[in-house]
Every structure is written in C-alpha cells, then in structure tokens.
Amino acid sequence: MAQTEPYITADGRQIGGVLMDMRGITLRFGGVEAIKNISFDIREGEIRAIIGPNGAGKSSMLNVISGFYHPQDGEVWFRGEKRKPMKPYQVARLGIARTFQNIALFEGMSVLDNIMTGRLTHMKTGLLAQAVWKGRAEREEVANREIVEKVIDFLEIQAIRKTPVGRLPYGLKKRVELARALAAEPKLLLLDEPMAGMNVEEKEDMSRFILDVNDEFGTTIALIEHDMGVVMDLSDRVVVMDYGRKIGDGTPDEVRNNQEVIDAYLGVAHE
C-alpha cells in the first residue's frame, strides 16, 4: 500500500504523501517492450525527474501517466484511487497537465489565446451559450481570463500577450507552452524536456520558473530532462530508466553515485 506520510528530502524540505503511484508498468508495441515492469511514485509537492539515455522509455512513461498510452500490465494510482484506462482529456480533468518535447502550440493564434486553451477543461457552458456570451458564459470567461492573466504575469510574458505564437523565438514558445499547462491549474504538471534546444540564459530562466511554480503554487512536477546539471539542481528525487528498465531511484546524490546509472550514461553508446 502506498505511503501517505510526509517525506523529508535530502536538503531538509518536507514533501507530501504519494500523489501518483505507478505499479509494475509494462508497455508493449508489438513484440517490443518499451517499459518493463517499472514501479515508482510521485509525491505531492515534489519535483520528480525521469532520466535516461535516448530510447530508455522516458517519453513512453510520461505518455502512460498522461493517458496517451495504456499499459498492458500494471496499475496507475492517482490520489489514492486506481485509475481506469482513460483518454487524455479525461486525465486532464483529473488535474494532470503537460508540455511536449516538440512544441505543440497554435502558431497562428496569439499568446493569450493559446494560454486560454489551457482552461478548456474548466469551462462548463456549452458552445451556444459561449457564442451568445451572456450571463453564466460571460462570467465564466471573465473568471478564466483572470487566471490566465495571472499566469502571464507570473511567467513575465506580458509584452508578448497579443503576439502570434508563430513570430516568437523558440525559448519564448517553450514558456508559452508552460503557461498553457499552468492555466489548467494542475495537481500534477508533466514537463517533457522543458530545456531542450535552449541556450544557457533560457535554461536559467526556465529553471527559475519551474522552481517558482513548485514553490509558490505548490504544484507537483514530473519532468524529463537530459541536462544533468539541471536535473541535479532542481529535483527532489530521480528515477532512472535504461532500455525500458528502472536502474535507479532516489535522491540526486544517490543516483549520481549509482554505478549502474554511471555505466548507462558513460558506458555503451545508445542509438
């Protein structure tokens, strides 16, 4: 049974009980096992990193968490309940939002409109009421707009709020995608390589925002990242995958000194 008591991190920070519990997850594509009987948990309020060489199965695991893939074996538990197979939009309604390895924004729409799409799971009025934009529909949009404006201020993108996303440089597009995920007010935020393709300054900004999201909003974060400096600086705990297996799980220091993890990164090259 999953532990619910708080957990003290290596630096003395207290995080909560288990929010998500992945139990014996196995995912197959035809005869290929992308994930092989992996178990780990994500605790409330922590930053949990999932790392490993290319082809390790990290993105597949994130896709299982977010409902894009359904494992053939194993169980997914969220907030103390076993999760039945769900579509991604149903998982989003549970309070799980994500960003993508390859930016998935509406390039012809403004920054503001892109971020507003993050509120779709919170909209209760129908299309007809929204078209008329009176009464409840108007109040709902105003309330959603207030939340989006707070996210825009938080991520310091006020100056580009009306700019079409297609005109933005790469680093700002990544920040807009983070903003859209935050607009959903997730209990669990999944970040798939949030630093990929960024220069040093952009990585520093994104790292600061991730820490601030975790600290100020109390949002639980699970992230995939290849920059080991970023992983070791940001994470409370790290799970390490290699060829679909789990080969390490613990604090950054424990993972850093794990010989099997060292061999996976420094030993035989991965294609």
Steps between C-alpha positions, in 0.01 A plus 500: 500500500635846409644710780307813585723653765720800412852445370808703592730575206879496514508879554246481783194607299175322587287368216165327527365151466475301177302682231559255213610139527616305194488129583665239279448693177572306182437653157540307175493607137459179307778274624707787642482584870548876534446483878580188701329455836585842645371629834554841655298771669467878480444682827286805547698824474824350368697542179550147370738446208485210255833461322684256278683470168317537169263208446468426870120531499466833684251663263302175484470512879384861488244398237372227732461753783314745275272237344642496145612139547333223699737242651434131439601417857513693825288758677492879510383649831421870537401670825442165670276350231578249226460674166307317233607542133421857403532728202744794534220756547358292786844485663527878459171540688654309791756778531794384288643741241808470280735662255651317204849418377407658167312825552126454443351849477256668259749714310243725333335590829620760749686411819190591702268279294743208519514524877120529519475153342650369823171590671285278277459227761363761742235637263149376584280702264413364153601637162169678447521683834860597428401633158230718652743598780242603756438416862683189622714471186624856538576456870682174430721653231583801718602267786713287266658812351601619848686175565673518162609859564654394832696228319617752239624732775662212689700387196586859402355485148273807518682669210417218256147417614343615168781374275429201271695205632652431158701822525665412830852363550532143620568577866189714535288235328609253767396749767159548335450124499580493871249782551227304321562199725498718813172662395335162559595530870637143507559288807777327301699678229689284248790666318653314205852639447416862596862612438552329163651732239549791740810710553651549846301815581171342392574191711565719804168679449307175454667345805399800709140480380479126572625555854259791547204294372585228748562740789231765453219290350591180683472313170641149484732467200631199310751582229711332237830678441837414344698783659637326810601829659140616485369165629734494798427863590120485469393152606402363839516143369606337174391177331739366234395287202712308252364285214157503666627386841532696823865501604498768769263686730587740779638841586726677248806402706393136520442486126824684423697233688309199363744292295233360268385855423859609436548206262178581312616856430873445461514142375360350180361763264125505441351553159 
